[in-house]
Amino acid sequence: MDSLSHIVLGASVGEAVAGRKLGNKAMFWGAVAGTLPDMDVLANPWLGTVEQLSFHRSLTHSLLFAVLVAPLLGLLLQRVYRHKSLHFGYWALLFFLGLTTHALLDSCTTWGTQLFWPFSQYGIAFYNIFVVDPLYTFPLLVGVVAAALYVRHNPRRQYLNYAGLLLSCAYLLFSFVAKAAAEKAFEASLRQRQIRYTSYISKPTPLNTVFWSVTAKGDSGFYNGFYSLLDKDQEIQFEFEQQQAQLLQPYLPHPKLERLLEITKGYYAVAPAEAGGIYIKDMRFGKFDGWRATGGAYVFVYHVWLDTNGNLQIAELNNRPKINPQYLQQYLKRIRGIK
């Protein structure tokens, strides 16, 4: 999720654990705990493209990291503050919950989180919420800001914080319900069109949980489609993308390329690159603007080629759509079920 969501979730958790004893300091340290896992991006300047993709949401997002680091940070803060009524257990719990809620929230997005690192590098993903969703963040933000205006012993402080936390959790639960409804429509449409598939990934489009995208894995490629819960029918148009895995052969075996394919969980398609080499399209994310008649580019695409010395090179391409008022107007219409 985005940084603001992690900050306010961490602050809300910190308030729930120690707000009555520490006041706004509990929110501050909760926000620190909620932000800490994303400090792994500081290693990016020393990592290549694949190493960045593999390292992010690994060590600092793992449950083991929370188990080991939370007591250490708890002990440190206990010695710094020496608060008589706030013993070590409160501090350790505050950091443990701040770290784990960050990792679990990230697991709800498409990218995936290596919760069981180093025992497994598999990115756990539930695909139920987009990385930026105001309807999730807003209740938390309002609850935390409103609670911070009251002194720590005022009961309204707790009520407001818990209200924001409960509303955001309720929205997360709704996202799973919405996902199930969208998947029901996708499956019905795939059957109706007699499309054979082995698995699929459904995920919400940006900033909402009403408009959904699906990528179904077939024998030789992938079927991409879109559906809004507000659509008047379940007539879903699917776009087919050939996988063309044979184009990988000149570049295999190579550990970086193999790791990149592993990160995509097998949801990738390959195409020749105009400048030489190949493009690898991460099909898990699909196209942000694939719902438009003009289509669009895949969100995450990687250029793979051999340099003059025969060394494998991998670079990420930026294919984000250009957002303008006309685009937003069309997008909001599509969310509302207007095709």
Secondary structure by P-SEA (a helix, b strand, c coil): ccaaaaaaaaaaaaaacccccccaaaaaaaaaaaacccccccccccccaaaaaaacccccccaaaaaccaaaaaaaaaaacccccccaaaaaaaaaaaaaaaaaaaaacccccccccccccbbbbccccccccccccaaaaaaaaaaaacccccaaaaaaaaaaaaaaaaaaaaaaaaaaaaaaaaaaaaaaaccccccbbbbbcccccccbbbbbbcccbbbbbcccccccccbbbbbbbbccccccccccccaaaaaaaaaacccbbbbbbcccbbbbbccccccccccccccccccbbbbbbbccccbbbbbbbbbcccccaaaaaaaaaaaaccc
